[in-house]
Amino acid sequence: KIICVYTSTNLHIEQFSEIVNMIENVEIQLLGIDTISHDLALRYPGIAHDYLNISLDTLQIFDIDDFVKSYDANGVNSPINVNFYYRENELKDVVNSIKDNKVTIVTGPSGIGKTRLVLEACREFLEDSWNIYCIKNNGQLLYDDLRFYICEPENYLLFFDDANNFGGFENILSYITELTIASEIKLVFTIRDYAKERVKKSTRTYFGFQEIILGGFKNEEIKEILKKNLGIVNDTYLQRIAKVAKGNIRLAMLAGMKSVRDGLVAIQNAEDIFSNYYKSVFEKTDLRKKELLMIFLITFF
């Protein structure tokens, strides 16, 4: 198959037919400038941003693959571009909840794999003609982006990661109720435990929902995940990481990556793991101790 993009606006039907049938047993697809511009605007804004330097939105809405790339690109988060293990039952619960409910809320402590689980559930809908958008807050208003992406009478699945971080969350929900052009809209939220009551209260004003509570991983599961994703086989390392992580897969992955680089001394306890892993961030920002303390207090409260 050969794909040809043409920029002429006066390609005649005879020319079109001649090109398409030019090579025997080879499919030739012709795409005009209108098709390309339409697809860049509505389907692949990430390409327009990365390769043409054109921002068509506030860069908060992604397809699944671009969301994963964006999530992992900053080098600070524990990566989510890893293989999926030991959540088969929870995955089935989330998928069934999405099918049966307008809103699905996945809650649990920080770092136990809520985002990774929901992404895997979203992939289950890729072949069923759903437009799947993963949304990560960056502090900017979301209304224009939603209007931009939800513009056809089709089915939409919207995944709001860390929904508690979105400013004006009730206004966003209210706006979604007014998006009548879509055939159907399903919503999935991940929420950390400390903020879930506030988000659930806001959601209840507009939609019914099902809550799925996610627990931590077992020690043996953490060990296997580290083996399969990071190639760690030393039992001393695996036991130390599992003991420190206490079911928190994010902490386990951070510890695993740090141990690969710096050895056993880097994973004595949770404090060492976090301080070692984020050390480069603190060094780059050149923040004094009082400034770091102030940031901590703001984040905590």
JOTAKA-V496954 format. One record per residue. PHI is phi in radians with two decimals (none if undefined). OMEGA is omega as a letter, one per 30 degrees, with the letter a starting at -180 (none if undefined). D_CENTER is the distance of its C-alpha to the mean C-alpha in whole Angstrom. Layout:
# JOTAKA-V496954
phi=PHI omega=OMEGA d_center=D_CENTER
phi=PHI omega=OMEGA d_center=D_CENTER
This chain:
# JOTAKA-V496954
phi=none omega=l d_center=32
phi=-2.14 omega=l d_center=33
phi=-1.82 omega=l d_center=31
phi=-2.01 omega=l d_center=33
phi=-1.82 omega=a d_center=31
phi=-2.04 omega=a d_center=34
phi=-1.83 omega=l d_center=35
phi=-1.28 omega=l d_center=38
phi=-1.74 omega=a d_center=38
phi=-2.20 omega=l d_center=42
phi=-1.33 omega=a d_center=41
phi=-1.37 omega=a d_center=44
phi=-1.09 omega=l d_center=43
phi=-1.14 omega=l d_center=46
phi=-1.14 omega=l d_center=44
phi=-1.01 omega=a d_center=41
phi=-1.12 omega=a d_center=43
phi=-1.11 omega=a d_center=44
phi=-1.22 omega=a d_center=41
phi=-1.07 omega=a d_center=39
phi=-1.77 omega=a d_center=42
phi=-1.19 omega=a d_center=43
phi=-2.09 omega=a d_center=42
phi=-1.15 omega=l d_center=43
phi=1.16 omega=l d_center=41
phi=-2.17 omega=l d_center=38
phi=-1.35 omega=l d_center=35
phi=-2.03 omega=a d_center=35
phi=-1.86 omega=l d_center=32
phi=-1.81 omega=l d_center=33
phi=-2.12 omega=l d_center=31
phi=-1.47 omega=a d_center=32
phi=-1.09 omega=l d_center=31
phi=-1.15 omega=l d_center=30
phi=-1.11 omega=a d_center=27
phi=-1.09 omega=a d_center=26
phi=-1.15 omega=l d_center=25
phi=-1.09 omega=a d_center=24
phi=-1.17 omega=l d_center=21
phi=-1.11 omega=a d_center=20
phi=-1.27 omega=a d_center=20
phi=-1.79 omega=a d_center=19
phi=-1.98 omega=a d_center=17
phi=-2.31 omega=l d_center=16
phi=-1.08 omega=l d_center=16
phi=-1.09 omega=l d_center=14
phi=-1.16 omega=l d_center=17
phi=-1.05 omega=l d_center=19
phi=-1.27 omega=a d_center=18
phi=-1.26 omega=a d_center=18
phi=-1.92 omega=a d_center=21
phi=-1.96 omega=a d_center=23
phi=1.08 omega=a d_center=22
phi=-2.02 omega=l d_center=22
phi=-1.64 omega=a d_center=19
phi=-1.68 omega=l d_center=19
phi=-2.67 omega=a d_center=17
phi=-1.59 omega=l d_center=16
phi=1.03 omega=l d_center=12
phi=-2.02 omega=a d_center=10
phi=-2.01 omega=a d_center=9
phi=-2.38 omega=l d_center=8
phi=-1.37 omega=a d_center=8
phi=-1.07 omega=a d_center=6
phi=-1.15 omega=l d_center=8
phi=-1.19 omega=l d_center=8
phi=-1.08 omega=l d_center=4
phi=-1.07 omega=l d_center=5
phi=-1.08 omega=a d_center=9
phi=-1.13 omega=a d_center=8
phi=-1.08 omega=a d_center=7
phi=-1.50 omega=a d_center=10
phi=-1.20 omega=a d_center=12
phi=-1.33 omega=l d_center=13
phi=1.28 omega=a d_center=15
phi=-1.77 omega=a d_center=15
phi=-1.27 omega=l d_center=12
phi=-1.15 omega=a d_center=13
phi=-1.13 omega=l d_center=11
phi=-1.90 omega=l d_center=8
phi=-1.47 omega=a d_center=10
phi=-2.29 omega=l d_center=13
phi=-1.18 omega=a d_center=15
phi=-1.75 omega=a d_center=14
phi=-2.38 omega=l d_center=17
phi=1.14 omega=l d_center=19
phi=-2.25 omega=a d_center=17
phi=-1.10 omega=a d_center=19
phi=-1.17 omega=l d_center=21
phi=-1.13 omega=l d_center=18
phi=-1.08 omega=l d_center=16
phi=-1.09 omega=l d_center=19
phi=-1.10 omega=a d_center=19
phi=-1.18 omega=l d_center=16
phi=-1.04 omega=l d_center=16
phi=-1.13 omega=l d_center=20
phi=-1.15 omega=l d_center=19
phi=-1.07 omega=a d_center=17
phi=-1.13 omega=a d_center=20
phi=-1.69 omega=a d_center=22
phi=-2.29 omega=l d_center=21
phi=-1.18 omega=a d_center=20
phi=-2.25 omega=l d_center=17
phi=-2.09 omega=a d_center=16
phi=-2.04 omega=l d_center=15
phi=-1.84 omega=a d_center=14
phi=-2.07 omega=l d_center=16
phi=2.69 omega=l d_center=17
phi=-1.09 omega=l d_center=17
phi=-1.12 omega=l d_center=15
phi=1.50 omega=a d_center=14
phi=-1.81 omega=l d_center=15
phi=1.72 omega=a d_center=12
phi=-1.11 omega=a d_center=10
phi=-1.08 omega=a d_center=7
phi=-1.09 omega=l d_center=8
phi=-1.13 omega=a d_center=10
phi=-1.16 omega=l d_center=8
phi=-1.02 omega=l d_center=6
phi=-1.14 omega=l d_center=10
phi=-1.14 omega=l d_center=12
phi=-1.07 omega=a d_center=10
phi=-1.07 omega=a d_center=11
phi=-1.14 omega=a d_center=15
phi=-1.78 omega=a d_center=15
phi=-1.10 omega=a d_center=15
phi=-1.55 omega=a d_center=18
phi=-1.87 omega=l d_center=20
phi=1.11 omega=l d_center=19
phi=-1.66 omega=l d_center=16
phi=-1.48 omega=a d_center=14
phi=-1.86 omega=l d_center=11
phi=-2.18 omega=l d_center=9
phi=-1.81 omega=a d_center=5
phi=-2.10 omega=a d_center=7
phi=-2.17 omega=a d_center=7
phi=-1.17 omega=l d_center=11
phi=-2.21 omega=l d_center=13
phi=1.63 omega=a d_center=16
phi=-1.74 omega=a d_center=17
phi=-1.15 omega=a d_center=18
phi=-1.88 omega=a d_center=16
phi=-1.03 omega=a d_center=19
phi=-1.10 omega=l d_center=20
phi=-1.10 omega=l d_center=16
phi=-1.08 omega=l d_center=16
phi=-1.13 omega=a d_center=20
phi=-1.20 omega=a d_center=19
phi=-1.47 omega=a d_center=17
phi=-1.74 omega=a d_center=18
phi=-2.30 omega=l d_center=22
phi=-2.23 omega=l d_center=23
phi=-1.31 omega=a d_center=24
phi=-2.25 omega=l d_center=21
phi=-1.65 omega=a d_center=19
phi=-2.26 omega=l d_center=16
phi=-2.04 omega=a d_center=13
phi=-1.89 omega=l d_center=11
phi=-1.89 omega=l d_center=8
phi=-1.71 omega=l d_center=8
phi=-1.44 omega=a d_center=7
phi=0.89 omega=a d_center=10
phi=-1.01 omega=a d_center=12
phi=-1.18 omega=a d_center=15
phi=-1.52 omega=a d_center=14
phi=-1.41 omega=l d_center=15
phi=-1.24 omega=a d_center=18
phi=1.07 omega=a d_center=20
phi=-1.06 omega=l d_center=18
phi=-1.09 omega=l d_center=21
phi=-1.14 omega=l d_center=22
phi=-1.12 omega=l d_center=18
phi=-1.09 omega=l d_center=19
phi=-1.07 omega=a d_center=23
phi=-1.11 omega=a d_center=22
phi=-1.11 omega=l d_center=20
phi=-1.12 omega=a d_center=23
phi=-1.58 omega=a d_center=25
phi=-1.42 omega=a d_center=23
phi=-1.42 omega=a d_center=25
phi=-1.21 omega=a d_center=25
phi=-1.25 omega=l d_center=22
phi=-1.17 omega=l d_center=24
phi=-2.72 omega=l d_center=21
phi=-2.20 omega=l d_center=18
phi=-1.96 omega=a d_center=16
phi=-2.15 omega=l d_center=14
phi=-2.27 omega=l d_center=12
phi=-2.09 omega=l d_center=11
phi=-1.84 omega=a d_center=10
phi=-2.47 omega=l d_center=13
phi=-1.34 omega=a d_center=15
phi=-0.93 omega=a d_center=19
phi=-1.15 omega=a d_center=21
phi=-2.02 omega=a d_center=19
phi=-1.23 omega=a d_center=19
phi=-1.13 omega=l d_center=22
phi=-1.12 omega=a d_center=22
phi=-1.20 omega=l d_center=19
phi=-1.10 omega=l d_center=21
phi=-1.11 omega=l d_center=24
phi=-1.12 omega=a d_center=22
phi=-1.15 omega=a d_center=21
phi=-1.05 omega=l d_center=24
phi=-1.13 omega=a d_center=26
phi=-2.03 omega=a d_center=24
phi=-2.45 omega=l d_center=23
phi=-1.36 omega=a d_center=23
phi=-2.72 omega=l d_center=21
phi=-2.01 omega=l d_center=20
phi=-1.75 omega=l d_center=19
phi=-2.05 omega=a d_center=18
phi=-1.67 omega=a d_center=19
phi=-1.76 omega=l d_center=17
phi=-1.73 omega=a d_center=20
phi=-1.36 omega=l d_center=20
phi=-1.46 omega=l d_center=20
phi=-1.33 omega=a d_center=24
phi=-1.00 omega=a d_center=26
phi=-1.16 omega=l d_center=26
phi=-1.17 omega=l d_center=23
phi=-1.05 omega=l d_center=22
phi=-1.06 omega=a d_center=25
phi=-1.18 omega=l d_center=24
phi=-1.10 omega=l d_center=20
phi=-1.14 omega=l d_center=21
phi=-1.09 omega=a d_center=24
phi=-1.36 omega=a d_center=22
phi=-1.67 omega=a d_center=19
phi=-2.03 omega=l d_center=21
phi=1.28 omega=l d_center=25
phi=-1.44 omega=a d_center=26
phi=-2.13 omega=a d_center=29
phi=-1.19 omega=a d_center=31
phi=-1.13 omega=l d_center=32
phi=-1.09 omega=l d_center=33
phi=-1.10 omega=a d_center=30
phi=-1.09 omega=l d_center=28
phi=-1.15 omega=l d_center=30
phi=-1.07 omega=a d_center=29
phi=-1.13 omega=a d_center=26
phi=-1.08 omega=l d_center=25
phi=-1.15 omega=a d_center=28
phi=-1.25 omega=a d_center=26
phi=-1.21 omega=l d_center=23
phi=0.91 omega=l d_center=24
phi=1.56 omega=a d_center=21
phi=-1.56 omega=a d_center=19
phi=-1.24 omega=l d_center=17
phi=-1.09 omega=l d_center=15
phi=-1.10 omega=l d_center=19
phi=-1.11 omega=l d_center=20
phi=-1.18 omega=l d_center=17
phi=-1.04 omega=l d_center=18
phi=-1.11 omega=a d_center=22
phi=-1.09 omega=l d_center=22
phi=-1.11 omega=a d_center=21
phi=-1.22 omega=a d_center=24
phi=-1.19 omega=l d_center=26
phi=-1.07 omega=a d_center=26
phi=-1.44 omega=a d_center=27
phi=-2.09 omega=l d_center=29
phi=1.51 omega=a d_center=31
phi=-1.13 omega=a d_center=31
phi=-1.12 omega=a d_center=32
phi=-1.40 omega=a d_center=29
phi=-2.22 omega=l d_center=28
phi=-1.17 omega=a d_center=31
phi=-2.73 omega=a d_center=29
phi=-1.08 omega=a d_center=25
phi=-1.06 omega=l d_center=27
phi=-1.09 omega=a d_center=28
phi=-1.07 omega=a d_center=24
phi=-1.15 omega=a d_center=22
phi=-1.15 omega=l d_center=25
phi=-1.20 omega=a d_center=25
phi=-1.18 omega=a d_center=22
phi=-1.64 omega=a d_center=21
phi=-0.98 omega=a d_center=25
phi=-1.12 omega=l d_center=24
phi=-1.15 omega=l d_center=22
phi=-1.11 omega=a d_center=25
phi=-1.18 omega=a d_center=27
phi=-1.18 omega=a d_center=26
phi=-1.37 omega=l d_center=26
phi=0.97 omega=a d_center=29
phi=-1.58 omega=l d_center=29
phi=-1.37 omega=a d_center=32
phi=-1.05 omega=a d_center=32
phi=-1.12 omega=l d_center=33
phi=-1.19 omega=l d_center=30
phi=-1.10 omega=l d_center=28
phi=-1.09 omega=l d_center=29
phi=-1.12 omega=l d_center=29
phi=-1.08 omega=l d_center=25
phi=-1.05 omega=a d_center=25
phi=-1.13 omega=l d_center=27
phi=-1.08 omega=a d_center=25
phi=-1.12 omega=a d_center=22
phi=-1.10 omega=a d_center=24
phi=-1.43 omega=none d_center=25
